[in-house]
Amino acid sequence: MKRMFDFQCGNNHIHEAFVDSEIRSKPCPECGEVAERLISTPHVRLDGTSGAFPGEAMKWDRKRAEKLQQERKRSASHGE
């Protein structure tokens, strides 16, 4: 299965390549030296509105419900 990996050569050139999982090295596109595969840091983003970070999503829902309830009360008292 092909995946995106970072590779670094001895001259500290870093590049990405879409290669098979078992590939551990490949030629550097800048200098031609052998570039070894790096262990990259995963990019994680916790988004409070998507539910990926439940505490923040629930807090936002609660505040929104409270605000809507206050607005309904205000509009009901002005309408009488």
mmCIF file of the N, C-alpha and C atoms, coordinates in Angstrom:
data_MODEL
# 
_entry.id   MODEL 
# 
loop_
_atom_site.group_PDB 
_atom_site.id 
_atom_site.type_symbol 
_atom_site.label_atom_id 
_atom_site.label_alt_id 
_atom_site.label_comp_id 
_atom_site.label_asym_id 
_atom_site.label_entity_id 
_atom_site.label_seq_id 
_atom_site.pdbx_PDB_ins_code 
_atom_site.Cartn_x 
_atom_site.Cartn_y 
_atom_site.Cartn_z 
_atom_site.occupancy 
_atom_site.B_iso_or_equiv 
_atom_site.pdbx_formal_charge 
_atom_site.auth_seq_id 
_atom_site.auth_comp_id 
_atom_site.auth_asym_id 
_atom_site.auth_atom_id 
_atom_site.pdbx_PDB_model_num 
ATOM 1   N N  . MET A 1 1  ? 0.844   -1.176 0.000  1.00 0.00 ? 1  MET A N  1 
ATOM 2   C CA . MET A 1 1  ? 0.000   0.000  0.000  1.00 0.00 ? 1  MET A CA 1 
ATOM 3   C C  . MET A 1 1  ? 0.891   1.241  0.000  1.00 0.00 ? 1  MET A C  1 
ATOM 4   N N  . LYS A 1 2  ? 0.583   2.182  -0.858 1.00 0.00 ? 2  LYS A N  1 
ATOM 5   C CA . LYS A 1 2  ? 1.384   3.407  -0.946 1.00 0.00 ? 2  LYS A CA 1 
ATOM 6   C C  . LYS A 1 2  ? 0.925   4.422  0.091  1.00 0.00 ? 2  LYS A C  1 
ATOM 7   N N  . ARG A 1 3  ? 1.923   5.118  0.647  1.00 0.00 ? 3  ARG A N  1 
ATOM 8   C CA . ARG A 1 3  ? 1.664   6.153  1.644  1.00 0.00 ? 3  ARG A CA 1 
ATOM 9   C C  . ARG A 1 3  ? 2.658   7.287  1.443  1.00 0.00 ? 3  ARG A C  1 
ATOM 10  N N  . MET A 1 4  ? 2.376   8.420  2.066  1.00 0.00 ? 4  MET A N  1 
ATOM 11  C CA . MET A 1 4  ? 3.264   9.578  2.006  1.00 0.00 ? 4  MET A CA 1 
ATOM 12  C C  . MET A 1 4  ? 4.265   9.487  3.165  1.00 0.00 ? 4  MET A C  1 
ATOM 13  N N  . PHE A 1 5  ? 5.567   9.576  2.822  1.00 0.00 ? 5  PHE A N  1 
ATOM 14  C CA . PHE A 1 5  ? 6.627   9.536  3.828  1.00 0.00 ? 5  PHE A CA 1 
ATOM 15  C C  . PHE A 1 5  ? 7.599   10.677 3.591  1.00 0.00 ? 5  PHE A C  1 
ATOM 16  N N  . ASP A 1 6  ? 8.278   11.100 4.669  1.00 0.00 ? 6  ASP A N  1 
ATOM 17  C CA . ASP A 1 6  ? 9.362   12.073 4.572  1.00 0.00 ? 6  ASP A CA 1 
ATOM 18  C C  . ASP A 1 6  ? 10.678  11.319 4.469  1.00 0.00 ? 6  ASP A C  1 
ATOM 19  N N  . PHE A 1 7  ? 11.590  11.834 3.647  1.00 0.00 ? 7  PHE A N  1 
ATOM 20  C CA . PHE A 1 7  ? 12.921  11.250 3.479  1.00 0.00 ? 7  PHE A CA 1 
ATOM 21  C C  . PHE A 1 7  ? 13.956  12.352 3.686  1.00 0.00 ? 7  PHE A C  1 
ATOM 22  N N  . GLN A 1 8  ? 15.119  11.969 4.277  1.00 0.00 ? 8  GLN A N  1 
ATOM 23  C CA . GLN A 1 8  ? 16.208  12.919 4.494  1.00 0.00 ? 8  GLN A CA 1 
ATOM 24  C C  . GLN A 1 8  ? 17.523  12.291 4.072  1.00 0.00 ? 8  GLN A C  1 
ATOM 25  N N  . CYS A 1 9  ? 18.316  13.063 3.309  1.00 0.00 ? 9  CYS A N  1 
ATOM 26  C CA . CYS A 1 9  ? 19.620  12.574 2.866  1.00 0.00 ? 9  CYS A CA 1 
ATOM 27  C C  . CYS A 1 9  ? 20.714  13.074 3.818  1.00 0.00 ? 9  CYS A C  1 
ATOM 28  N N  . GLY A 1 10 ? 21.948  12.681 3.571  1.00 0.00 ? 10 GLY A N  1 
ATOM 29  C CA . GLY A 1 10 ? 23.085  13.094 4.385  1.00 0.00 ? 10 GLY A CA 1 
ATOM 30  C C  . GLY A 1 10 ? 23.370  14.584 4.315  1.00 0.00 ? 10 GLY A C  1 
ATOM 31  N N  . ASN A 1 11 ? 22.880  15.264 3.276  1.00 0.00 ? 11 ASN A N  1 
ATOM 32  C CA . ASN A 1 11 ? 23.054  16.714 3.134  1.00 0.00 ? 11 ASN A CA 1 
ATOM 33  C C  . ASN A 1 11 ? 21.893  17.489 3.765  1.00 0.00 ? 11 ASN A C  1 
ATOM 34  N N  . ASN A 1 12 ? 21.072  16.793 4.551  1.00 0.00 ? 12 ASN A N  1 
ATOM 35  C CA . ASN A 1 12 ? 19.922  17.371 5.266  1.00 0.00 ? 12 ASN A CA 1 
ATOM 36  C C  . ASN A 1 12 ? 18.830  17.919 4.355  1.00 0.00 ? 12 ASN A C  1 
ATOM 37  N N  . HIS A 1 13 ? 18.748  17.430 3.130  1.00 0.00 ? 13 HIS A N  1 
ATOM 38  C CA . HIS A 1 13 ? 17.617  17.763 2.269  1.00 0.00 ? 13 HIS A CA 1 
ATOM 39  C C  . HIS A 1 13 ? 16.451  16.874 2.700  1.00 0.00 ? 13 HIS A C  1 
ATOM 40  N N  . ILE A 1 14 ? 15.304  17.466 2.916  1.00 0.00 ? 14 ILE A N  1 
ATOM 41  C CA . ILE A 1 14 ? 14.115  16.700 3.309  1.00 0.00 ? 14 ILE A CA 1 
ATOM 42  C C  . ILE A 1 14 ? 13.076  16.852 2.213  1.00 0.00 ? 14 ILE A C  1 
ATOM 43  N N  . HIS A 1 15 ? 12.485  15.724 1.815  1.00 0.00 ? 15 HIS A N  1 
ATOM 44  C CA . HIS A 1 15 ? 11.428  15.745 0.809  1.00 0.00 ? 15 HIS A CA 1 
ATOM 45  C C  . HIS A 1 15 ? 10.399  14.671 1.124  1.00 0.00 ? 15 HIS A C  1 
ATOM 46  N N  . GLU A 1 16 ? 9.220   14.826 0.546  1.00 0.00 ? 16 GLU A N  1 
ATOM 47  C CA . GLU A 1 16 ? 8.152   13.848 0.703  1.00 0.00 ? 16 GLU A CA 1 
ATOM 48  C C  . GLU A 1 16 ? 8.060   12.997 -0.547 1.00 0.00 ? 16 GLU A C  1 
ATOM 49  N N  . ALA A 1 17 ? 7.625   11.759 -0.350 1.00 0.00 ? 17 ALA A N  1 
ATOM 50  C CA . ALA A 1 17 ? 7.413   10.875 -1.494 1.00 0.00 ? 17 ALA A CA 1 
ATOM 51  C C  . ALA A 1 17 ? 6.251   9.937  -1.196 1.00 0.00 ? 17 ALA A C  1 
ATOM 52  N N  . PHE A 1 18 ? 5.488   9.640  -2.218 1.00 0.00 ? 18 PHE A N  1 
ATOM 53  C CA . PHE A 1 18 ? 4.376   8.704  -2.136 1.00 0.00 ? 18 PHE A CA 1 
ATOM 54  C C  . PHE A 1 18 ? 4.917   7.345  -2.585 1.00 0.00 ? 18 PHE A C  1 
ATOM 55  N N  . VAL A 1 19 ? 5.224   6.466  -1.617 1.00 0.00 ? 19 VAL A N  1 
ATOM 56  C CA . VAL A 1 19 ? 5.885   5.197  -1.915 1.00 0.00 ? 19 VAL A CA 1 
ATOM 57  C C  . VAL A 1 19 ? 5.202   4.044  -1.175 1.00 0.00 ? 19 VAL A C  1 
ATOM 58  N N  . ASP A 1 20 ? 5.563   2.821  -1.548 1.00 0.00 ? 20 ASP A N  1 
ATOM 59  C CA . ASP A 1 20 ? 5.071   1.638  -0.838 1.00 0.00 ? 20 ASP A CA 1 
ATOM 60  C C  . ASP A 1 20 ? 5.588   1.641  0.596  1.00 0.00 ? 20 ASP A C  1 
ATOM 61  N N  . SER A 1 21 ? 4.837   1.037  1.497  1.00 0.00 ? 21 SER A N  1 
ATOM 62  C CA . SER A 1 21 ? 5.175   1.030  2.928  1.00 0.00 ? 21 SER A CA 1 
ATOM 63  C C  . SER A 1 21 ? 6.529   0.406  3.229  1.00 0.00 ? 21 SER A C  1 
ATOM 64  N N  . GLU A 1 22 ? 6.963   -0.552 2.416  1.00 0.00 ? 22 GLU A N  1 
ATOM 65  C CA . GLU A 1 22 ? 8.221   -1.243 2.719  1.00 0.00 ? 22 GLU A CA 1 
ATOM 66  C C  . GLU A 1 22 ? 9.467   -0.491 2.233  1.00 0.00 ? 22 GLU A C  1 
ATOM 67  N N  . ILE A 1 23 ? 9.309   0.583  1.481  1.00 0.00 ? 23 ILE A N  1 
ATOM 68  C CA . ILE A 1 23 ? 10.449  1.378  1.002  1.00 0.00 ? 23 ILE A CA 1 
ATOM 69  C C  . ILE A 1 23 ? 11.054  2.143  2.181  1.00 0.00 ? 23 ILE A C  1 
ATOM 70  N N  . ARG A 1 24 ? 12.354  1.957  2.426  1.00 0.00 ? 24 ARG A N  1 
ATOM 71  C CA . ARG A 1 24 ? 13.036  2.612  3.545  1.00 0.00 ? 24 ARG A CA 1 
ATOM 72  C C  . ARG A 1 24 ? 14.012  3.696  3.092  1.00 0.00 ? 24 ARG A C  1 
ATOM 73  N N  . SER A 1 25 ? 14.444  3.664  1.826  1.00 0.00 ? 25 SER A N  1 
ATOM 74  C CA . SER A 1 25 ? 15.359  4.681  1.321  1.00 0.00 ? 25 SER A CA 1 
ATOM 75  C C  . SER A 1 25 ? 15.121  4.873  -0.173 1.00 0.00 ? 25 SER A C  1 
ATOM 76  N N  . LYS A 1 26 ? 15.522  6.054  -0.659 1.00 0.00 ? 26 LYS A N  1 
ATOM 77  C CA . LYS A 1 26 ? 15.402  6.376  -2.077 1.00 0.00 ? 26 LYS A CA 1 
ATOM 78  C C  . LYS A 1 26 ? 16.357  7.517  -2.383 1.00 0.00 ? 26 LYS A C  1 
ATOM 79  N N  . PRO A 1 27 ? 16.695  7.748  -3.616 1.00 0.00 ? 27 PRO A N  1 
ATOM 80  C CA . PRO A 1 27 ? 17.619  8.830  -3.960 1.00 0.00 ? 27 PRO A CA 1 
ATOM 81  C C  . PRO A 1 27 ? 16.999  10.208 -3.691 1.00 0.00 ? 27 PRO A C  1 
ATOM 82  N N  . CYS A 1 28 ? 17.815  11.099 -3.193 1.00 0.00 ? 28 CYS A N  1 
ATOM 83  C CA . CYS A 1 28 ? 17.386  12.483 -2.948 1.00 0.00 ? 28 CYS A CA 1 
ATOM 84  C C  . CYS A 1 28 ? 17.193  13.177 -4.302 1.00 0.00 ? 28 CYS A C  1 
ATOM 85  N N  . PRO A 1 29 ? 16.067  13.853 -4.508 1.00 0.00 ? 29 PRO A N  1 
ATOM 86  C CA . PRO A 1 29 ? 15.846  14.534 -5.787 1.00 0.00 ? 29 PRO A CA 1 
ATOM 87  C C  . PRO A 1 29 ? 16.738  15.767 -5.976 1.00 0.00 ? 29 PRO A C  1 
ATOM 88  N N  . GLU A 1 30 ? 17.320  16.299 -4.891 1.00 0.00 ? 30 GLU A N  1 
ATOM 89  C CA . GLU A 1 30 ? 18.171  17.491 -5.002 1.00 0.00 ? 30 GLU A CA 1 
ATOM 90  C C  . GLU A 1 30 ? 19.623  17.160 -5.298 1.00 0.00 ? 30 GLU A C  1 
ATOM 91  N N  . CYS A 1 31 ? 20.171  16.136 -4.585 1.00 0.00 ? 31 CYS A N  1 
ATOM 92  C CA . CYS A 1 31 ? 21.605  15.854 -4.743 1.00 0.00 ? 31 CYS A CA 1 
ATOM 93  C C  . CYS A 1 31 ? 21.906  14.429 -5.207 1.00 0.00 ? 31 CYS A C  1 
ATOM 94  N N  . GLY A 1 32 ? 20.921  13.541 -5.197 1.00 0.00 ? 32 GLY A N  1 
ATOM 95  C CA . GLY A 1 32 ? 21.122  12.178 -5.652 1.00 0.00 ? 32 GLY A CA 1 
ATOM 96  C C  . GLY A 1 32 ? 21.653  11.225 -4.595 1.00 0.00 ? 32 GLY A C  1 
ATOM 97  N N  . GLU A 1 33 ? 22.006  11.751 -3.408 1.00 0.00 ? 33 GLU A N  1 
ATOM 98  C CA . GLU A 1 33 ? 22.485  10.905 -2.312 1.00 0.00 ? 33 GLU A CA 1 
ATOM 99  C C  . GLU A 1 33 ? 21.325  10.070 -1.761 1.00 0.00 ? 33 GLU A C  1 
ATOM 100 N N  . VAL A 1 34 ? 21.642  8.965  -1.096 1.00 0.00 ? 34 VAL A N  1 
ATOM 101 C CA . VAL A 1 34 ? 20.605  8.103  -0.539 1.00 0.00 ? 34 VAL A CA 1 
ATOM 102 C C  . VAL A 1 34 ? 19.896  8.837  0.605  1.00 0.00 ? 34 VAL A C  1 
ATOM 103 N N  . ALA A 1 35 ? 18.574  8.899  0.535  1.00 0.00 ? 35 ALA A N  1 
ATOM 104 C CA . ALA A 1 35 ? 17.759  9.525  1.574  1.00 0.00 ? 35 ALA A CA 1 
ATOM 105 C C  . ALA A 1 35 ? 17.029  8.430  2.338  1.00 0.00 ? 35 ALA A C  1 
ATOM 106 N N  . GLU A 1 36 ? 17.114  8.487  3.658  1.00 0.00 ? 36 GLU A N  1 
ATOM 107 C CA . GLU A 1 36 ? 16.462  7.505  4.526  1.00 0.00 ? 36 GLU A CA 1 
ATOM 108 C C  . GLU A 1 36 ? 15.094  8.027  4.958  1.00 0.00 ? 36 GLU A C  1 
ATOM 109 N N  . ARG A 1 37 ? 14.171  7.104  5.150  1.00 0.00 ? 37 ARG A N  1 
ATOM 110 C CA . ARG A 1 37 ? 12.826  7.469  5.576  1.00 0.00 ? 37 ARG A CA 1 
ATOM 111 C C  . ARG A 1 37 ? 12.849  7.948  7.026  1.00 0.00 ? 37 ARG A C  1 
ATOM 112 N N  . LEU A 1 38 ? 12.120  9.019  7.301  1.00 0.00 ? 38 LEU A N  1 
ATOM 113 C CA . LEU A 1 38 ? 12.027  9.581  8.648  1.00 0.00 ? 38 LEU A CA 1 
ATOM 114 C C  . LEU A 1 38 ? 10.741  9.136  9.326  1.00 0.00 ? 38 LEU A C  1 
ATOM 115 N N  . ILE A 1 39 ? 10.777  9.135  10.642 1.00 0.00 ? 39 ILE A N  1 
ATOM 116 C CA . ILE A 1 39 ? 9.548   8.929  11.402 1.00 0.00 ? 39 ILE A CA 1 
ATOM 117 C C  . ILE A 1 39 ? 8.983   10.314 11.630 1.00 0.00 ? 39 ILE A C  1 
ATOM 118 N N  . SER A 1 40 ? 7.861   10.592 11.020 1.00 0.00 ? 40 SER A N  1 
ATOM 119 C CA . SER A 1 40 ? 7.273   11.925 11.063 1.00 0.00 ? 40 SER A CA 1 
ATOM 120 C C  . SER A 1 40 ? 6.292   12.062 12.216 1.00 0.00 ? 40 SER A C  1 
ATOM 121 N N  . THR A 1 41 ? 6.166   13.271 12.694 1.00 0.00 ? 41 THR A N  1 
ATOM 122 C CA . THR A 1 41 ? 5.198   13.579 13.735 1.00 0.00 ? 41 THR A CA 1 
ATOM 123 C C  . THR A 1 41 ? 3.810   13.641 13.113 1.00 0.00 ? 41 THR A C  1 
ATOM 124 N N  . PRO A 1 42 ? 2.838   12.969 13.715 1.00 0.00 ? 42 PRO A N  1 
ATOM 125 C CA . PRO A 1 42 ? 1.489   13.057 13.153 1.00 0.00 ? 42 PRO A CA 1 
ATOM 126 C C  . PRO A 1 42 ? 0.912   14.448 13.359 1.00 0.00 ? 42 PRO A C  1 
ATOM 127 N N  . HIS A 1 43 ? 0.119   14.903 12.415 1.00 0.00 ? 43 HIS A N  1 
ATOM 128 C CA . HIS A 1 43 ? -0.535  16.199 12.512 1.00 0.00 ? 43 HIS A CA 1 
ATOM 129 C C  . HIS A 1 43 ? -1.945  15.967 13.039 1.00 0.00 ? 43 HIS A C  1 
ATOM 130 N N  . VAL A 1 44 ? -2.171  16.374 14.287 1.00 0.00 ? 44 VAL A N  1 
ATOM 131 C CA . VAL A 1 44 ? -3.458  16.159 14.925 1.00 0.00 ? 44 VAL A CA 1 
ATOM 132 C C  . VAL A 1 44 ? -4.069  17.512 15.255 1.00 0.00 ? 44 VAL A C  1 
ATOM 133 N N  . ARG A 1 45 ? -5.323  17.669 14.911 1.00 0.00 ? 45 ARG A N  1 
ATOM 134 C CA . ARG A 1 45 ? -6.027  18.901 15.244 1.00 0.00 ? 45 ARG A CA 1 
ATOM 135 C C  . ARG A 1 45 ? -7.345  18.521 15.892 1.00 0.00 ? 45 ARG A C  1 
ATOM 136 N N  . LEU A 1 46 ? -7.524  18.935 17.126 1.00 0.00 ? 46 LEU A N  1 
ATOM 137 C CA . LEU A 1 46 ? -8.768  18.659 17.819 1.00 0.00 ? 46 LEU A CA 1 
ATOM 138 C C  . LEU A 1 46 ? -9.723  19.813 17.558 1.00 0.00 ? 46 LEU A C  1 
ATOM 139 N N  . ASP A 1 47 ? -10.842 19.491 16.956 1.00 0.00 ? 47 ASP A N  1 
ATOM 140 C CA . ASP A 1 47 ? -11.811 20.498 16.564 1.00 0.00 ? 47 ASP A CA 1 
ATOM 141 C C  . ASP A 1 47 ? -13.015 20.411 17.485 1.00 0.00 ? 47 ASP A C  1 
ATOM 142 N N  . GLY A 1 48 ? -13.279 21.464 18.224 1.00 0.00 ? 48 GLY A N  1 
ATOM 143 C CA . GLY A 1 48 ? -14.369 21.478 19.196 1.00 0.00 ? 48 GLY A CA 1 
ATOM 144 C C  . GLY A 1 48 ? -15.751 21.372 18.602 1.00 0.00 ? 48 GLY A C  1 
ATOM 145 N N  . THR A 1 49 ? -15.926 21.723 17.338 1.00 0.00 ? 49 THR A N  1 
ATOM 146 C CA . THR A 1 49 ? -17.267 21.677 16.753 1.00 0.00 ? 49 THR A CA 1 
ATOM 147 C C  . THR A 1 49 ? -17.562 20.367 16.040 1.00 0.00 ? 49 THR A C  1 
ATOM 148 N N  . SER A 1 50 ? -16.556 19.544 15.805 1.00 0.00 ? 50 SER A N  1 
ATOM 149 C CA . SER A 1 50 ? -16.780 18.304 15.065 1.00 0.00 ? 50 SER A CA 1 
ATOM 150 C C  . SER A 1 50 ? -17.125 17.129 15.965 1.00 0.00 ? 50 SER A C  1 
ATOM 151 N N  . GLY A 1 51 ? -16.929 17.280 17.272 1.00 0.00 ? 51 GLY A N  1 
ATOM 152 C CA . GLY A 1 51 ? -17.139 16.166 18.178 1.00 0.00 ? 51 GLY A CA 1 
ATOM 153 C C  . GLY A 1 51 ? -15.867 15.394 18.428 1.00 0.00 ? 51 GLY A C  1 
ATOM 154 N N  . ALA A 1 52 ? -14.760 15.779 17.758 1.00 0.00 ? 52 ALA A N  1 
ATOM 155 C CA . ALA A 1 52 ? -13.485 15.102 17.969 1.00 0.00 ? 52 ALA A CA 1 
ATOM 156 C C  . ALA A 1 52 ? -12.906 15.441 19.335 1.00 0.00 ? 52 ALA A C  1 
ATOM 157 N N  . PHE A 1 53 ? -13.403 16.499 19.927 1.00 0.00 ? 53 PHE A N  1 
ATOM 158 C CA . PHE A 1 53 ? -12.946 16.922 21.249 1.00 0.00 ? 53 PHE A CA 1 
ATOM 159 C C  . PHE A 1 53 ? -14.211 17.181 22.056 1.00 0.00 ? 53 PHE A C  1 
ATOM 160 N N  . PRO A 1 54 ? -14.839 16.104 22.591 1.00 0.00 ? 54 PRO A N  1 
ATOM 161 C CA . PRO A 1 54 ? -16.196 16.178 23.138 1.00 0.00 ? 54 PRO A CA 1 
ATOM 162 C C  . PRO A 1 54 ? -16.416 17.230 24.213 1.00 0.00 ? 54 PRO A C  1 
ATOM 163 N N  . GLY A 1 55 ? -15.459 17.484 25.067 1.00 0.00 ? 55 GLY A N  1 
ATOM 164 C CA . GLY A 1 55 ? -15.655 18.462 26.130 1.00 0.00 ? 55 GLY A CA 1 
ATOM 165 C C  . GLY A 1 55 ? -15.977 19.839 25.591 1.00 0.00 ? 55 GLY A C  1 
ATOM 166 N N  . GLU A 1 56 ? -15.235 20.283 24.605 1.00 0.00 ? 56 GLU A N  1 
ATOM 167 C CA . GLU A 1 56 ? -15.458 21.597 24.013 1.00 0.00 ? 56 GLU A CA 1 
ATOM 168 C C  . GLU A 1 56 ? -16.752 21.631 23.214 1.00 0.00 ? 56 GLU A C  1 
ATOM 169 N N  . ALA A 1 57 ? -17.058 20.565 22.507 1.00 0.00 ? 57 ALA A N  1 
ATOM 170 C CA . ALA A 1 57 ? -18.290 20.528 21.719 1.00 0.00 ? 57 ALA A CA 1 
ATOM 171 C C  . ALA A 1 57 ? -19.509 20.592 22.633 1.00 0.00 ? 57 ALA A C  1 
ATOM 172 N N  . MET A 1 58 ? -19.474 19.862 23.734 1.00 0.00 ? 58 MET A N  1 
ATOM 173 C CA . MET A 1 58 ? -20.600 19.872 24.671 1.00 0.00 ? 58 MET A CA 1 
ATOM 174 C C  . MET A 1 58 ? -20.729 21.242 25.339 1.00 0.00 ? 58 MET A C  1 
ATOM 175 N N  . LYS A 1 59 ? -19.612 21.881 25.666 1.00 0.00 ? 59 LYS A N  1 
ATOM 176 C CA . LYS A 1 59 ? -19.626 23.212 26.274 1.00 0.00 ? 59 LYS A CA 1 
ATOM 177 C C  . LYS A 1 59 ? -20.243 24.227 25.301 1.00 0.00 ? 59 LYS A C  1 
ATOM 178 N N  . TRP A 1 60 ? -19.866 24.146 24.033 1.00 0.00 ? 60 TRP A N  1 
ATOM 179 C CA . TRP A 1 60 ? -20.414 25.051 23.030 1.00 0.00 ? 60 TRP A CA 1 
ATOM 180 C C  . TRP A 1 60 ? -21.920 24.840 22.888 1.00 0.00 ? 60 TRP A C  1 
ATOM 181 N N  . ASP A 1 61 ? -22.368 23.561 22.844 1.00 0.00 ? 61 ASP A N  1 
ATOM 182 C CA . ASP A 1 61 ? -23.798 23.250 22.738 1.00 0.00 ? 61 ASP A CA 1 
ATOM 183 C C  . ASP A 1 61 ? -24.574 23.822 23.915 1.00 0.00 ? 61 ASP A C  1 
ATOM 184 N N  . ARG A 1 62 ? -24.027 23.660 25.125 1.00 0.00 ? 62 ARG A N  1 
ATOM 185 C CA . ARG A 1 62 ? -24.699 24.136 26.329 1.00 0.00 ? 62 ARG A CA 1 
ATOM 186 C C  . ARG A 1 62 ? -24.825 25.667 26.313 1.00 0.00 ? 62 ARG A C  1 
ATOM 187 N N  . LYS A 1 63 ? -23.737 26.364 25.974 1.00 0.00 ? 63 LYS A N  1 
ATOM 188 C CA . LYS A 1 63 ? -23.775 27.827 25.929 1.00 0.00 ? 63 LYS A CA 1 
ATOM 189 C C  . LYS A 1 63 ? -24.749 28.320 24.860 1.00 0.00 ? 63 LYS A C  1 
ATOM 190 N N  . ARG A 1 64 ? -24.774 27.643 23.733 1.00 0.00 ? 64 ARG A N  1 
ATOM 191 C CA . ARG A 1 64 ? -25.679 28.028 22.656 1.00 0.00 ? 64 ARG A CA 1 
ATOM 192 C C  . ARG A 1 64 ? -27.134 27.838 23.091 1.00 0.00 ? 64 ARG A C  1 
ATOM 193 N N  . ALA A 1 65 ? -27.435 26.718 23.757 1.00 0.00 ? 65 ALA A N  1 
ATOM 194 C CA . ALA A 1 65 ? -28.793 26.456 24.227 1.00 0.00 ? 65 ALA A CA 1 
ATOM 195 C C  . ALA A 1 65 ? -29.225 27.510 25.250 1.00 0.00 ? 65 ALA A C  1 
ATOM 196 N N  . GLU A 1 66 ? -28.304 27.883 26.152 1.00 0.00 ? 66 GLU A N  1 
ATOM 197 C CA . GLU A 1 66 ? -28.615 28.909 27.147 1.00 0.00 ? 66 GLU A CA 1 
ATOM 198 C C  . GLU A 1 66 ? -28.903 30.245 26.472 1.00 0.00 ? 66 GLU A C  1 
ATOM 199 N N  . LYS A 1 67 ? -28.108 30.597 25.482 1.00 0.00 ? 67 LYS A N  1 
ATOM 200 C CA . LYS A 1 67 ? -28.291 31.866 24.779 1.00 0.00 ? 67 LYS A CA 1 
ATOM 201 C C  . LYS A 1 67 ? -29.630 31.884 24.033 1.00 0.00 ? 67 LYS A C  1 
ATOM 202 N N  . LEU A 1 68 ? -29.972 30.779 23.369 1.00 0.00 ? 68 LEU A N  1 
ATOM 203 C CA . LEU A 1 68 ? -31.261 30.707 22.672 1.00 0.00 ? 68 LEU A CA 1 
ATOM 204 C C  . LEU A 1 68 ? -32.427 30.822 23.640 1.00 0.00 ? 68 LEU A C  1 
ATOM 205 N N  . GLN A 1 69 ? -32.309 30.195 24.803 1.00 0.00 ? 69 GLN A N  1 
ATOM 206 C CA . GLN A 1 69 ? -33.365 30.246 25.812 1.00 0.00 ? 69 GLN A CA 1 
ATOM 207 C C  . GLN A 1 69 ? -33.548 31.686 26.311 1.00 0.00 ? 69 GLN A C  1 
ATOM 208 N N  . GLN A 1 70 ? -32.439 32.392 26.548 1.00 0.00 ? 70 GLN A N  1 
ATOM 209 C CA . GLN A 1 70 ? -32.519 33.788 26.984 1.00 0.00 ? 70 GLN A CA 1 
ATOM 210 C C  . GLN A 1 70 ? -33.164 34.660 25.906 1.00 0.00 ? 70 GLN A C  1 
ATOM 211 N N  . GLU A 1 71 ? -32.808 34.436 24.654 1.00 0.00 ? 71 GLU A N  1 
ATOM 212 C CA . GLU A 1 71 ? -33.387 35.218 23.564 1.00 0.00 ? 71 GLU A CA 1 
ATOM 213 C C  . GLU A 1 71 ? -34.882 34.959 23.426 1.00 0.00 ? 71 GLU A C  1 
ATOM 214 N N  . ARG A 1 72 ? -35.307 33.722 23.612 1.00 0.00 ? 72 ARG A N  1 
ATOM 215 C CA . ARG A 1 72 ? -36.741 33.390 23.542 1.00 0.00 ? 72 ARG A CA 1 
ATOM 216 C C  . ARG A 1 72 ? -37.511 34.072 24.665 1.00 0.00 ? 72 ARG A C  1 
ATOM 217 N N  . LYS A 1 73 ? -36.930 34.083 25.885 1.00 0.00 ? 73 LYS A N  1 
ATOM 218 C CA . LYS A 1 73 ? -37.570 34.728 27.012 1.00 0.00 ? 73 LYS A CA 1 
ATOM 219 C C  . LYS A 1 73 ? -37.712 36.224 26.750 1.00 0.00 ? 73 LYS A C  1 
ATOM 220 N N  . ARG A 1 74 ? -36.641 36.825 26.227 1.00 0.00 ? 74 ARG A N  1 
ATOM 221 C CA . ARG A 1 74 ? -36.667 38.266 25.941 1.00 0.00 ? 74 ARG A CA 1 
ATOM 222 C C  . ARG A 1 74 ? -37.720 38.603 24.891 1.00 0.00 ? 74 ARG A C  1 
ATOM 223 N N  . SER A 1 75 ? -37.766 37.809 23.841 1.00 0.00 ? 75 SER A N  1 
ATOM 224 C CA . SER A 1 75 ? -38.749 38.105 22.786 1.00 0.00 ? 75 SER A CA 1 
ATOM 225 C C  . SER A 1 75 ? -40.171 37.833 23.264 1.00 0.00 ? 75 SER A C  1 
ATOM 226 N N  . ALA A 1 76 ? -40.372 36.863 24.153 1.00 0.00 ? 76 ALA A N  1 
ATOM 227 C CA . ALA A 1 76 ? -41.698 36.576 24.692 1.00 0.00 ? 76 ALA A CA 1 
ATOM 228 C C  . ALA A 1 76 ? -42.162 37.699 25.609 1.00 0.00 ? 76 ALA A C  1 
ATOM 229 N N  . SER A 1 77 ? -41.249 38.246 26.415 1.00 0.00 ? 77 SER A N  1 
ATOM 230 C CA . SER A 1 77 ? -41.644 39.326 27.332 1.00 0.00 ? 77 SER A CA 1 
ATOM 231 C C  . SER A 1 77 ? -41.896 40.634 26.584 1.00 0.00 ? 77 SER A C  1 
ATOM 232 N N  . HIS A 1 78 ? -41.252 40.858 25.474 1.00 0.00 ? 78 HIS A N  1 
ATOM 233 C CA . HIS A 1 78 ? -41.479 42.067 24.674 1.00 0.00 ? 78 HIS A CA 1 
ATOM 234 C C  . HIS A 1 78 ? -42.756 41.961 23.854 1.00 0.00 ? 78 HIS A C  1 
ATOM 235 N N  . GLY A 1 79 ? -43.200 40.763 23.590 1.00 0.00 ? 79 GLY A N  1 
ATOM 236 C CA . GLY A 1 79 ? -44.392 40.559 22.775 1.00 0.00 ? 79 GLY A CA 1 
ATOM 237 C C  . GLY A 1 79 ? -45.673 40.695 23.544 1.00 0.00 ? 79 GLY A C  1 
ATOM 238 N N  . GLU A 1 80 ? -45.652 40.632 24.859 1.00 0.00 ? 80 GLU A N  1 
ATOM 239 C CA . GLU A 1 80 ? -46.889 40.680 25.670 1.00 0.00 ? 80 GLU A CA 1 
ATOM 240 C C  . GLU A 1 80 ? -47.415 42.054 25.857 1.00 0.00 ? 80 GLU A C  1 
# 
